[in-house]
Amino acid sequence: MKASEKESLLNFVSRLADGLGQTLGRFCEIVVHDFDSPESSIIAIANGSLTGREVGDTLDALGFQLLKNNPPTDLLNYRAKTKDGKELRSSSIFLRDEKGHIFGALCINVDVSGLLKAQEWLQEALGAASTTIDERFEHSVDEVLETLIQNAISSIGKNTADMTREDKVAIVAYLENKGAFLIRYSVERVAELLGMTKYTIYNYLDEIRKKQEVGEIEAAKTH
C-alpha cells in the first residue's frame, strides 16, 4: 500500500471519528491512531475529555503490545478503565495494508459508568421487595370480578361440572375472603358460572359467615 493510500484512508477515518463523536455524544470517545508514529500516534480524537487525551499523544501500553504482536482480528467490546475510575466498553478496529500489517486503528471507548450504577440501583430496587403480590391492575369492576372468579376456580383444580358441594363452598369462601361479594351482581355471576341458583350462593355465604363468627368468638375466648 502506497503512503498516499494510507494517508487517504487515515484522513477518511479521522473524518469518520469526528462524525461519530458528534453523533454519539460526550460519553463516547473516538480515537484514530497512526501506528507509523507510535509515540505521537493520535492523529484525531473526538470527545477526548473521556480519557484526557488529545491529538499528538502516544499509544498506550495496550497499543504498543498490539503493535508488537500484530493481532489477527479486531478487538471488540472489551472492558477498560480510565485512571479516574471510569468504566469503559471499548473496541479497536485495525487498519491493515495488503500484507495484513497494522498501520492504524479506529478505537471506540464508551463510558458505561452511569449505566453500571443505574444497573446496580435497579437490581437493588427490584430485589428490595420481600414478597410478591399478584396485582393485575384491572380497568373495570367486571375485570376484577372475572379475575377473582377464575382464580377461585383455578384454586380447586377441577372443571365446574366435576365439583362437589365442598368444592363450591370453598370457591364461595375464597371469593368472600377476597371481597368479591362487595361487588354488585357478583352473586348472580358466580351462580351462573357454577351452575347454581343465587339462593344457594346466599346459603353458602350464610354458612361461611356463621363459621367465621364462631371462629372469631372462640379466638376471643383464648385471649
PyMOL commands that set and color helices and strands:
alter all, ss='L'
color gray80, all
select helices_A, chain A and resi 3-24+38-40+48-50+61-69+113-127+141-156+160-162+165-177+180-182+186-194+198-221
alter helices_A, ss='H'
color red, helices_A
select strands_A, chain A and resi 28-34+42-46+75-81+87-96+102-111
alter strands_A, ss='S'
color yellow, strands_A
deselect
rebuild
show_as cartoon
